[in-house]
Structure formats: structure tokens, C-alpha cells
Amino acid sequence: MKLSSKAALFSGLGFPGLGQMLVLKRRTRGLVFMVPALSVFIWLMYGLWKATSVLMDEALSGALPPDPILIAQRLTKASIMPGASAAGWILFACWIASIVDALLTRDQA
């Protein structure tokens, strides 16, 4: 398997920039994809944790009945964080750009 294909698999199935760092040994280029993707991922996970803790507090206090359908409706109505959609697109763009960059990199003998 070509190194560029292996790097694209690492970046696509692992995390953006992982293939550049581990397979192609291009640490700076890998960090260009990894740092923004990791930042956005942590920010999204924080928002999810915040929304979940609010729902858990409501459920434990009795304000939210233990009805799965009602909880699902409440969860879909709850906005995780403002800009979560844009953050998701940034993460997606980092992922795709990392894969394309790995595929377009020429293999070194």
C-alpha cells in the first residue's frame, strides 16, 4: 500500500492530521489539521456535556418526567451551543482536507 493511501486512511478513520504525523512524518502539516479539529471537537463535547448535565439535573429534581419520548423531544429542542453547526462544518472540513492532503502527497522512496 502506498504511504499516501495509508496516511489518508489514518486521517480518515482516526483523526484529522494523524496520517500526516504518523505515516508521512510531517508533524507541522499534521498539526495544521489536528489543532483546529481538536479545538472544535473539545468545544462541541463541552457543549454536549453542558446540555446533558442540565437535562440530568431536571430529571433528578423531578421537573423532567422519566418519559423517553419527552426527553428525546427536549434534547432535540435544546441548543447545545450557539454556533455548533458551524463548528461541525469546521470539523468536517478539517477531516476532508486532511484526507485530500494525504492523498495528494507524493510518496517518498
N, C-alpha and C positions, 0 to 999 in steps of 0.2 A: 504494500500500500504506500502511496506517495505521502511524503511528510505533510504536504499542504492539505490532503484529504484527511489525514489523521488529526491535524490541527483543527480543521473545520468540525470534525466530529467532537473533539474535546470542547470546543467553543459552543457548539450547538446543543450537545447533550449534557454538558457540565455547567459552565458559566461563561459569560462573555469574556474573552481575553485569556481564558485558561489554555487554549491551544497555542496561542502566540507565546505564552510564558513557558509552558512545559515542553512542547514539541519543537517549536521553531526557535526557542531560546532567545526570544526578543522581548525582554522584560518591560521595556518602556512602552512598546507598542501594546503589549498586553494590558498594562496599567491604564492606557488611554481608554480602553473599553471597560476594564474592570472597575475602576474607581467611580465613574458616574453610575454604572449599573448597580454597584453595591450600595451606593448612597441612596439611590431611588428605592431599591429593594428594602433597605432598613427603614426608610421613611414610610413606605407602604405597610410594612409589618407593624410599625409603631401605631399607625392609624387603625389597623385592624385590631391590635391589642386594646387600644383605647375604646373602640366601639364595642368590642366583646365584653370588656370589663363593665361598661355602662349597662349593657343588657343583663349581665350576670348579677349586678347589684340590684337591678329592678326585679329580676326573677327571685333572688334570695329574700328581698324585702316583701314580696307578695304583690307588688304593683303589676308585674307581668305574669299572668297565669301560665301554668305548665302545658300550654297547648302548642304542639309543634307547628301547626299551620299559622297561628298568630305570631309565634316567634319568628318564623320564616318571613312573614309579611313585614314585621317590624324591622328585621335585619335588612330586607331589600329597601325599605324606606330610609333607613339610617345611612346618612352620608359618612363614609369612612373619614375622609378629609377633603377639604377643598383642593381641587387640582389632582385628585387621584387618577382621573382618566388621562390627563396629560403625563403624569408620572409613569403610568402603564405604557403609554406610547414611547416614552423616552427609553424605558427598559427594553421594550420590543425593538426599537431602532438600534440600540447598542448590541443586542443579540444578533440581529440580522447583519449589521455592519461588521461585527466580529467574524461571522461565518464567511461573508463575502471577502473580507480582507485575507483570511486564512487561505481561501481557495485561490485567490489571485496572486498569492505569494509564490515566487519561483522556488523550487526545491534546490537546495544546495547539496552538492555531492560530497 
